[in-house]
Amino acid sequence: MPTVAGRRSSRAEDPRAEIGIAATPKKGRLRSDNGLTESPMRKSPRFCNQSSPNSPVKVNVEKCVKTLKNFSRSAQEQKLSENLLEKPIWDPRDVEQLRAVKEALHVSTAPTTVVCREDEQNRILDFCKKCTQQEKSGSLYVCGCPGTGKSLSMEKVKEILVNWANEEDIQPPDILTINCTSLTNTTEIFSKILGQSHPQKKPDRSSSSLQVLRNMYSQKHLPGTKMILVIADELDYLITKDRAVLHDLFMLTTMPFSKCILLGIANAIDLADRFIPKLQSLNCKPMVITFRAYSKDQIITILQERLRELPYSVFQPQALELCARRVAAASGDMRKALSVCRSAIEMLEAERRDAISNLSLSLLERIEDQQKPAACGTVKNQLNNMVRIDHVAAALSKTFKSPVVDTIQSLPQHQQIILCSAVKLFRGGKKDTTIGELNKFYVDVCKSTLIPPVGIVELASMCRVLDDQGILKLGQSREEKLKRVALKVDGADIAFALQGIRFFRNCLQ
């Protein structure tokens, strides 16, 4: 009959019929049938590698083998295998490999190429080329937070400038690099410039090196006299009360026959705002180039560039991303990121030493060596030998965590807002301010989140509490609003302590 044929057809199409399970109506299904028709909930193998960033990774070898036998490999395993084909996994027990990795991540190791600073580097190079080609003096001021690639970019500019001059058959300038922190007094910089450009000329008792330089740059030079490129690092150490040395230094570039190209470097971003108006009135305003703090993506790119030269893989990509994200949120200091990576490698070293000294080879590992497929072995080797998220998380805590961080995290909300306001206020390079000026920033932060601000008297009282705890330094004055306030802790510690709260994280970005 047609109806019977239709039922048979329906039964044949039932997928359960193919595996020998009877198809019964829903209402008449027995409870015991559930175990046959519905498989229990199973975690995806993609999420079994690690339960959380801070927990140690555990690999279930039997489940891995079973999964690889019955199912196709996940996208993560396929991607991992592709990476392993490109580069072998490093062996942290190999002394030579360990030395090479640590050296690649050391702050003193200059990379072959400077990435993420191409624009700033090209602008500095174009300025130097123009001055050298036209034999014209000039001044340029480079500013930016610590660890943003200023000094490294300058080294590359010097190298490229000399090569360019030789290729163009142009006389390259004499290059004098001075770290102003090494000067015994601020006026010594003029003696160094004179000694580099004209070592045969020395000032007598009645004149100074500055006066000799001024006389030289006021007269025509003999043909073929070389330009001099002066790179003054840590320029803010030359600031005196009247800023006379700083002004005299930049004014050397405005003399009628000056051969001086001046590049000043400083961490203080607002230094230009403080001395440029005076320089502008003296007709020697420098060109300004600012190096911004590194972003998360830039830090990842720089780390990958340093590790790319190694013939093996060292870090899991997620571990590098965690490092970059935390460092970018705290300060954007590339030196901190390199320090965290080296510390994470030391964590892996310690873990491997403990495993060798305390644990013997288990029966499961023997079975694994004999029965596991190559793909599963590859996964385990990467998890054991590569630097993982938990290593980086521990290194971050070691780098940033301190008693100061714990103290800041336990402070009342308004005291945390005061510290957040101080970090924003001092980010431009200021060393201290008044309670009155700090109060303005504090009120702005409170208004942005609809939190009622306290009065200036209560704010001054909270500043005294923070002074007692060693976080702020409070000066003396008869009026509360005129008291000087300065941070006694690193602003990066404050940013790290408060970055877990979205409000503070957005405020400090």
C-alpha positions, 0 to 999 in steps of 0.5 A: 500500500502507498502508506506502508511504502511511505513509512518504510521509506521514512524509516530507511531515511532515519539516520538511527536505522543505519547504526541499528537503533530502533526508531520509536515515537517520542512519547513512547521513548524509554529513559534508557534510550537516551544513552543510545540516542544522545551522546554526553556533552564533550569539551572541544579539543581546542579548549583542552590545551589550557584552562586559563592563562594562569594555570599550568598546561596539562595534556591528556595523551590518551584523549589526544590519541583517541581524538586524532584517530576518530576525528580530523584535526582542528584548525588550531592543530593544523595551523600549529603543524604548518608553523612547525614545518616552517621552523623547528621548536627550540630546545631550552636545554640547549645552551647555545639556543638559550644564549641566542634567544636571550641575546636577541631579546636583550635591550642592548642588542640593536636589531638589523632593522628599526620597525614601527619608527620608519616615519620618524626616522625618515623625517630625521634623515631627510633633515640631516641630508638637507643640511649636509647637502646644502652645508647649512646649519639647523636644529631638531628636537626629538622627544618621547617617553622612555623606551620608544626608540629615540636613541636606536633611531638615531644610531640608524640615522647616523649609519644611513647618513654616512653611507648616503654621503659616500654614495653621493660623493658628498663630504660626510659630517663629523659626528659627535654623540654626547650623553648629557648625563656624563657631563661634569657641568653643563658648559662642558658640552661646548668644550666637546663640540670644539674639541671634535670640530677644531681640536687644534683650537683651545680657549685661553684663560680670557675666553671660553669654549662657547666664545671660541665657537661663536667667533669661528661661526661668525667668520667664513671658513676655508673651503672643504671645512666639514659640517659637524653633527651634534647628537645631544642625548638626555638634553633635559640635563642641560636645563639650568635655572635661566636655561642659558646653556640650552639657549646658547647651544641652539643659538650656535646653529643660527650664527652666519657661518655656522657648520653645526647641525644639532639634534637634541633628544629628551624624554620630556615631551613638554620641554619644547613647550617650555623653551621653544617660545624663548628660542623662537624669539631668538630666531632659533626655533628647532624642528620638533619630532615626537616619538609616541609610546608603542601600541600593542600591535607595534610591540608585537611587531618588534618582538616578532622582528627580533625573533624572526632571525632565530631558526626556531620557534620560541614563544606561543603567539598568544604569549607575545600578545599578552606581553604586548597588551599589558606593557602597552596599557602600562607604559608602552616602553619597549624595554619593559616588553623585552625584560618581560620576555627574558623573564618568561624564558627564565620561568620556562628554564626553572620549570624544565629544571624542576621537571627533570630533578623531581619527576621521573618518566611515567608509564603514560609518557612511555606509552605516548612515545610508542603509540602517539601519532606525530601530530599529537607529539608535535602539540605536546612538544610545543606546549612543553618547550615553547614559552606559554601564556602562564610563563608570560603572566608570571613574568608580568607579575614579577616585572610590574608587581610590587608592594606599591601596586598592592597598596594602590589597589587597596586605596579608596576610590577618590585616592585612586582618582588622585593618583590617576590625575597625577599620572595624566598631569605628569605624563608630559614630563613635569616633575611636580605641581601644586595641589591647586593644579592637581585639583583641576585634573582631579575634578575633570576626571570626576566629572567625566564619570559623574562622580561627585568630587571632594573639596580642595581641603579634603583633597589636600588631606588625602594627599597627606595620607598618600604622602604618609604611605610613600606614594606622593611627596608633599611640600610645605606652604601656608596655603593648601593649594600652593603646596607642591606635589610630586610622585614618589613611585613610578607612573607605570606602577600606578597604571598597572595597578589600576588597569584592571578597572575599565574607568581608569584604563580608559582614563590613562590611555 
